[in-house]
Amino acid sequence: MKSDQTSPLVHIRQHLNETSNLPLYQRLQRALRSAIEQHLLKPEDALPAERQLAADLEISRITVRKAIDGLVSEGVLVRRPGSGNFINTRIEKNFAKLTSFSEDMRARGRTPRSVWLKRSEGTVTPDEAMRLRLSPGSRVYRFHRMRYADDVPMCLEYATIVASCLPSLEAVDVSMYDALEKSGNRPVRALQRLSALLLNAEQATLLQAQEGDAGLAVERLGFLRDGRAVEFCRSYFRSDMYDFVAELNAS
């Protein structure tokens, strides 16, 4: 890595030198993630070899390896045997971690944005009432939008939010979870269902794909700490851009 003031190396060194109680490998993870978020390290960039990075930062190679292993497991980096470690361009979404689309994109150095297809207020449909456990006539907000990362269409999203959990229909800007968090109503757990599908004509047009291309559909039902449902969301992804991963254990 270059060592001028705008280089990733200088940025990473500054973060490592900040006062923190975190272990060094976690500070290095945060520094690398920050360099990616600020586009100092760009998609498909290769990191220096672990030995070189350890020498440049004057830390142990074991620390570098532990930090990189963590970022690989998160999908931020991809390890290519014989070639090295690279910034991941294909999005890997941890299916076991409840994060927003915007948070996922920023963590990978991508810029999230939305294009609104529709936003409206109304009463629950029978299907929404059943899923959100609401009484007939309950008010909800509906948000239909395209989600982009660096101007690449990634996701077609249809979300229904319990109206009492947001101050207004206009409260949602880029991130719905940011708006819910400001209102004290961000989901703390969710049930998610993943299925494969073939994109129909409308979905393919919006996602800049071909009708009949493989896609991924995700249904998410989000809950507050007190057990109330707050969010029901259906999202459609291009399968050539997204991978969903989950860590499993035997306990």
Secondary structure, DSSP 8 states (H G I E B T S, - for coil): ---STTSHHHHHHHHHHS--SS-HHHHHHHHHHHHHHTTSS-TT-B---HHHHHHHHTS-HHHHHHHHHHHHHHTSEEEETTTEEEE--SEEEETTS---HHHHHHHTT--EEEEEEEEEEEE--HHHHHHHT--TT-EEEEEEEEEEETTEEEEEEEEEEEGGGSS-GGG-SS-HHHHHHHTT---SEEEEEEEEEE--HHHHHHTT--TT-EEEEEEEEEE-TTS-EEEEEEEEEETTTEEEE------
